[in-house]
Amino acid sequence: MLTSTKTMREIFKDYQSAPKLPNFGIGKRVALLNVDLQRRYTDTATFTSAYEADPEQLSLVNELSTAVRALGMPVVWTYVAYLPGGVDCGLWGVRSKSPMALQNVGHDSPQAEIDARLDVDKKRDLMLHKRMGSAFFETHLPSYLTFNRVDTVIVTGGATSGCVRATAVDAMSHGYRVIVPEECVADREDWAHYASLYDIAMKYGDVVPSRKLIEDLDVLAQVEASNAA
């Protein structure tokens, strides 16, 4: 096992400056998966379970959502919530009896609400309930993406080391290109955040600056317009 005296942020930044592998790149049909941007994880003024993110995280997610909708492609918002008593929470519900434990998040709980600062198009966007880490686990996301002929998934949200990473791994396993806009994901601890970004970049997908991804989506829109002409 290799060891290092560097922090995980330093290791990740080193990789960014000299990547060992080429990016997969963006395909022809994208979907934006906004993972668990619910108040439990974004509302730091109210919930102890929330964590600080890049100051631009939510505004960048809004820009990405607008760009993907403009392409006529799907935007998905996932959220975690459970039945009363957490009876459908599985093993996630057995390790803590704290009032803030995950199994106590009900469907009508403020913790389950998508952050009000996010621009959700309730007529077009898919609201996807999930119970476990990955947005693919026991949901209809795979068939939804197939129906929309998606070949690339963009993953935002949190936590980077939890539901974002799980979703990225499953997306790649299902045969999708995976793109993670760096400023649009967050975690409670920076070492876990950067370790997961490094892991995703090395194995499962592309970790790119959000502004670069927005530019790439603009290029994709131009290609779409040219093909339609």
C-alpha positions as CSV (number, residue, x, y, z in Angstrom):
1,M,0.0,0.0,0.0
2,L,1.4,3.4,-1.0
3,T,1.6,6.1,1.7
4,S,1.8,9.8,1.5
5,T,2.4,12.8,3.9
6,K,0.2,15.0,1.7
7,T,-3.4,15.9,2.5
8,M,-6.2,14.5,0.4
9,R,-6.7,17.9,-1.1
10,E,-3.1,18.1,-2.1
11,I,-3.2,14.6,-3.6
12,F,-6.4,15.5,-5.6
13,K,-5.0,18.8,-6.8
14,D,-1.8,17.0,-7.9
15,Y,-3.9,14.6,-9.9
16,Q,-5.8,17.5,-11.5
17,S,-2.6,19.2,-12.6
18,A,-1.2,16.0,-14.1
19,P,-4.0,13.5,-14.8
20,K,-3.0,9.8,-15.2
21,L,-6.0,9.1,-17.4
22,P,-7.9,10.9,-20.1
23,N,-11.5,12.1,-19.4
24,F,-14.4,10.2,-20.8
25,G,-15.9,13.4,-22.0
26,I,-19.5,14.4,-22.6
27,G,-21.7,12.4,-24.9
28,K,-24.7,13.3,-27.0
29,R,-27.5,13.1,-24.4
30,V,-27.1,14.2,-20.8
31,A,-29.1,14.0,-17.7
32,L,-28.5,16.1,-14.6
33,L,-28.8,14.2,-11.3
34,N,-29.0,16.5,-8.4
35,V,-28.5,14.2,-5.4
36,D,-30.1,15.0,-2.1
37,L,-30.0,18.8,-2.2
38,Q,-32.6,18.7,0.6
39,R,-32.6,21.0,3.6
40,R,-31.2,18.2,5.9
41,Y,-27.9,18.6,4.1
42,T,-28.0,22.2,2.8
43,D,-29.7,24.3,5.5
44,T,-26.8,24.8,7.9
45,A,-28.7,27.5,9.9
46,T,-31.4,24.9,10.9
47,F,-30.1,21.4,10.8
48,T,-26.9,20.0,12.5
49,S,-26.8,17.4,9.7
50,A,-26.1,20.1,7.1
51,Y,-22.6,20.9,5.9
52,E,-20.9,23.9,4.3
53,A,-20.4,23.8,0.6
54,D,-18.8,26.0,-2.1
55,P,-20.6,29.4,-1.8
56,E,-21.7,29.0,-5.5
57,Q,-22.8,25.4,-5.2
58,L,-26.6,26.1,-5.5
59,S,-26.4,28.9,-8.0
60,L,-24.2,26.7,-10.2
61,V,-26.6,23.8,-9.9
62,N,-29.3,26.2,-11.1
63,E,-27.2,27.2,-14.1
64,L,-26.6,23.6,-15.0
65,S,-30.3,22.8,-14.6
66,T,-31.2,25.6,-16.9
67,A,-28.6,24.5,-19.5
68,V,-29.8,20.9,-19.5
69,R,-33.5,21.9,-19.7
70,A,-32.6,24.1,-22.7
71,L,-31.3,21.1,-24.4
72,G,-34.6,19.3,-23.9
73,M,-32.8,16.8,-21.7
74,P,-33.8,15.5,-18.2
75,V,-33.1,17.1,-14.8
76,V,-33.6,14.9,-11.8
77,W,-33.8,15.8,-8.1
78,T,-33.4,13.0,-5.6
79,Y,-34.3,13.1,-1.9
80,V,-34.1,10.7,1.0
81,A,-37.1,10.1,3.2
82,Y,-38.8,7.2,5.0
83,L,-42.1,5.9,6.3
84,P,-43.0,6.6,10.0
85,G,-40.6,4.9,12.4
86,G,-38.1,4.4,9.6
87,V,-39.5,0.9,8.8
88,D,-38.2,1.0,5.3
89,C,-34.7,2.4,6.2
90,G,-33.0,-0.9,6.5
91,L,-29.6,-1.1,8.2
92,W,-29.2,2.6,7.9
93,G,-31.8,2.9,10.7
94,V,-30.2,0.6,13.3
95,R,-26.9,2.3,14.3
96,S,-28.3,5.5,15.9
97,K,-31.3,6.4,18.0
98,S,-30.6,10.2,17.8
99,P,-33.6,12.4,16.9
100,M,-31.5,13.5,13.9
101,A,-30.8,10.0,12.7
102,L,-31.6,9.4,9.1
103,Q,-34.5,7.0,9.7
104,N,-36.4,9.9,11.3
105,V,-36.7,11.9,8.1
106,G,-40.3,11.5,7.0
107,H,-41.7,12.4,3.6
108,D,-43.4,15.4,5.1
109,S,-40.4,16.5,7.1
110,P,-38.7,19.9,6.5
111,Q,-35.5,17.9,6.2
112,A,-36.8,16.2,3.1
113,E,-37.6,19.5,1.3
114,I,-35.5,20.5,-1.7
115,D,-33.7,23.7,-0.8
116,A,-35.8,26.7,-1.7
117,R,-32.9,28.4,-3.3
118,L,-32.9,25.8,-6.1
119,D,-34.9,26.4,-9.2
120,V,-37.0,23.3,-9.7
121,D,-39.3,23.0,-12.7
122,K,-42.2,21.1,-11.2
123,K,-43.7,20.5,-14.6
124,R,-40.6,19.0,-16.3
125,D,-38.1,17.8,-13.6
126,L,-38.3,14.4,-12.1
127,M,-38.5,14.2,-8.3
128,L,-37.0,10.9,-7.3
129,H,-37.4,9.4,-3.9
130,K,-34.6,7.1,-2.8
131,R,-33.9,5.1,0.4
132,M,-30.3,4.3,0.1
133,G,-27.1,5.9,-1.2
134,S,-27.2,5.4,-4.9
135,A,-29.9,7.2,-7.0
136,F,-30.0,3.9,-9.0
137,F,-30.8,1.5,-6.1
138,E,-34.4,0.2,-6.3
139,T,-35.6,3.3,-8.2
140,H,-36.9,3.7,-11.8
141,L,-33.9,5.9,-12.7
142,P,-32.3,3.4,-15.1
143,S,-35.5,3.0,-17.2
144,Y,-36.1,6.8,-17.1
145,L,-32.6,7.4,-18.5
146,T,-33.0,4.7,-21.1
147,F,-36.3,6.2,-22.3
148,N,-34.6,9.6,-22.6
149,R,-31.7,8.0,-24.6
150,V,-29.2,9.4,-22.1
151,D,-25.5,8.5,-22.4
152,T,-24.0,10.9,-19.9
153,V,-25.0,11.7,-16.3
154,I,-23.9,14.8,-14.5
155,V,-23.9,14.3,-10.7
156,T,-24.2,17.1,-8.2
157,G,-25.2,17.3,-4.5
158,G,-23.9,15.5,-1.5
159,A,-22.3,13.9,0.3
160,T,-19.4,13.5,-2.0
161,S,-18.2,10.4,-0.1
162,G,-21.7,9.0,0.2
163,C,-24.6,9.4,-2.1
164,V,-22.7,11.2,-4.8
165,R,-19.9,8.6,-5.0
166,A,-22.5,5.7,-4.8
167,T,-24.5,7.3,-7.7
168,A,-21.3,7.9,-9.8
169,V,-20.2,4.3,-9.3
170,D,-23.6,2.9,-10.2
171,A,-23.9,5.2,-13.2
172,M,-20.6,4.0,-14.6
173,S,-21.6,0.4,-13.9
174,H,-24.8,1.0,-15.9
175,G,-22.7,2.2,-18.9
176,Y,-23.0,5.9,-18.6
177,R,-20.3,8.5,-18.9
178,V,-20.1,10.3,-15.5
179,I,-19.3,14.0,-14.9
180,V,-19.0,15.5,-11.5
181,P,-18.7,19.4,-11.5
182,E,-16.3,20.0,-8.6
183,E,-17.9,23.0,-7.0
184,C,-21.4,21.4,-7.1
185,V,-20.7,18.6,-4.6
186,A,-19.9,18.8,-0.9
187,D,-19.2,16.8,2.2
188,R,-19.0,17.3,5.9
189,E,-15.2,16.7,6.1
190,D,-12.8,18.0,3.5
191,W,-10.6,14.9,3.5
192,A,-13.5,12.7,2.7
193,H,-14.6,15.1,-0.1
194,Y,-11.2,15.2,-1.8
195,A,-10.5,11.5,-1.3
196,S,-13.8,10.8,-3.1
197,L,-13.2,13.3,-5.9
198,Y,-9.8,11.6,-6.4
199,D,-11.4,8.2,-6.4
200,I,-14.1,9.2,-8.9
201,A,-11.5,10.9,-11.2
202,M,-9.3,7.8,-11.1
203,K,-12.0,5.2,-11.7
204,Y,-15.5,6.2,-12.4
205,G,-15.8,9.5,-14.2
206,D,-14.7,13.1,-14.9
207,V,-14.3,15.7,-12.2
208,V,-14.3,19.0,-13.9
209,P,-14.7,22.7,-13.0
210,S,-18.4,23.7,-13.1
211,R,-17.8,26.6,-15.5
212,K,-16.0,24.4,-17.9
213,L,-19.0,22.0,-17.9
214,I,-21.4,24.8,-18.5
215,E,-19.3,25.8,-21.5
216,D,-19.4,22.2,-22.8
217,L,-23.1,22.2,-22.5
218,D,-23.3,25.4,-24.6
219,V,-21.2,23.6,-27.2
220,L,-23.5,20.6,-27.1
221,A,-26.5,23.0,-27.6
222,Q,-24.8,24.5,-30.7
223,V,-24.3,21.0,-32.1
224,E,-27.9,20.2,-31.4
225,A,-29.1,23.4,-33.1
226,S,-26.8,22.7,-36.1
227,N,-28.1,19.1,-36.5
228,A,-31.7,20.4,-36.3
229,A,-31.1,23.0,-39.0
